[in-house]
Amino acid sequence: MTADESEAITVLPIVGIAGVGKTAIAQLVYNNPIVESQFEKIWVWVSENFDEVILTKEMLDFVSEESHENFPEENESFQKKERHERMGSYAKLQEMLKGHMKYRSKRFLLILDDVWDSMDNYRWNKLLAPLKSSHTKGNVIVVTTRNLSVA
């Protein structure tokens, strides 16, 4: 998988009817050793309700877990405080995610699996705003969906 490194984020849709293998294809990409060596990976199952707050929390869980593994000197009280803050508002969650993404040295691959709702550009751009704060180029978002209008 190569992403255009002149762009910060490339979105790749996988569209098809139920049961055709969209998720299986995304899993093959996600679990590929070459992808693992080149990308930090985030998998979020979306389903019928596209809830930006829940999606942001799930993305934050992925990047926070990795940050705590890479920086074990962060003490337990900081981790508890961060978990508590995650209960906060969408704006606060977005700021926290932005903070984690800002200092990433590796590209990311985000799989949004089983997206049902198409959403307007405002909601989409707001959801992606923290991810765009990553200084790396060539990041990829794969969206699996049954709905062509989502793609």
C-alpha positions in Angstrom: 0.0 0.0 0.0 1.4 3.3 -0.9 -0.3 6.6 -0.2 0.5 9.8 -2.0 3.0 11.4 0.3 2.2 14.9 -0.9 -1.2 14.6 0.8 -1.6 14.4 4.6 -4.6 11.9 4.4 -5.9 9.7 1.6 -9.3 8.2 1.9 -9.9 4.9 0.2 -13.5 3.5 0.2 -14.4 -0.2 -0.1 -18.0 -0.4 -1.3 -20.2 -3.5 -1.7 -23.2 -5.4 -0.6 -23.5 -7.2 2.7 -21.3 -10.3 2.9 -19.2 -9.6 -0.1 -15.9 -9.4 1.9 -15.3 -5.6 2.5 -14.2 -6.2 6.1 -12.1 -9.2 5.1 -10.2 -7.1 2.5 -9.7 -4.3 5.1 -8.4 -7.0 7.6 -5.9 -8.3 5.0 -4.5 -4.8 4.6 -4.5 -4.1 8.3 -2.7 -7.3 9.2 -0.2 -7.2 6.3 3.4 -7.2 7.7 4.5 -4.4 5.3 1.6 -2.2 6.5 2.5 -3.0 10.1 6.1 -1.8 9.5 5.1 1.4 7.8 1.9 2.5 9.6 0.5 3.0 13.1 -2.9 1.3 12.9 -6.3 2.2 14.2 -9.4 0.0 13.7 -12.9 1.5 14.5 -16.1 -0.4 13.9 -18.8 2.2 13.1 -22.1 0.5 12.2 -25.5 2.2 11.9 -24.9 5.1 14.3 -22.0 7.4 13.2 -21.4 9.0 16.5 -18.4 11.4 16.3 -17.9 11.4 20.1 -17.7 7.6 20.3 -15.4 7.4 17.2 -13.1 10.0 18.7 -13.0 8.1 22.0 -12.1 4.9 20.2 -9.4 6.5 18.1 -8.0 8.1 21.3 -8.0 4.7 23.0 -5.8 3.3 20.2 -3.3 6.2 20.1 -3.2 6.6 23.9 -2.5 2.9 24.5 0.4 3.1 22.1 1.7 6.4 23.7 1.7 4.7 27.1 3.6 1.8 25.7 6.2 4.0 24.0 6.6 6.4 27.0 6.4 4.2 30.1 7.8 7.1 32.2 4.3 8.6 32.2 3.0 8.0 35.7 -0.2 6.3 36.6 -1.8 9.4 37.9 -1.4 11.1 34.5 -3.0 8.0 32.9 -5.9 8.1 35.3 -6.4 11.9 34.7 -6.4 11.3 30.9 -9.0 8.5 31.2 -11.2 10.8 33.3 -10.9 13.6 30.8 -12.0 11.3 28.0 -15.5 11.4 29.6 -15.5 15.1 28.6 -16.9 17.0 25.7 -16.3 16.3 22.0 -14.1 19.4 21.7 -11.9 18.2 24.7 -11.7 14.7 23.1 -10.7 16.2 19.8 -8.0 18.3 21.5 -6.6 15.2 23.3 -6.5 13.3 20.0 -4.8 16.2 18.3 -2.2 16.3 21.0 -1.4 12.6 20.5 -1.3 12.8 16.7 0.9 15.9 16.6 4.0 14.2 17.6 3.7 10.9 15.7 6.7 10.0 13.5 5.0 7.2 11.7 2.1 7.4 9.2 -1.2 6.1 10.3 -3.8 3.7 8.8 -7.3 4.2 10.1 -10.0 1.6 9.2 -13.5 2.9 9.6 -15.4 -0.4 9.2 -19.1 -0.8 8.3 -20.0 2.9 7.9 -23.7 3.2 7.2 -24.4 6.9 7.3 -23.1 9.4 4.8 -22.3 12.6 6.6 -21.9 16.1 5.5 -18.5 17.6 4.9 -18.6 19.7 8.1 -19.0 16.6 10.3 -16.4 14.6 8.3 -13.8 17.5 8.4 -14.4 18.0 12.2 -13.8 14.3 12.8 -10.6 14.3 10.8 -9.3 17.6 12.1 -7.1 16.1 14.9 -5.8 13.5 12.5 -4.7 16.2 10.1 -2.5 17.6 12.8 -0.1 14.8 12.3 3.0 16.1 10.6 3.5 12.9 8.6 2.4 12.7 5.0 0.9 9.6 3.4 -1.7 8.8 6.1 -4.5 6.5 4.9 -8.2 6.1 5.9 -10.0 3.0 4.6 -13.8 3.2 4.8 -15.8 0.0 4.4 -19.5 0.6 3.5 -22.6 -0.8 1.8 -23.7 2.7 0.8 -22.1 4.3 -2.4 -23.0 7.8 -1.1 -20.7 7.2 1.9 -17.8 6.7 -0.5 
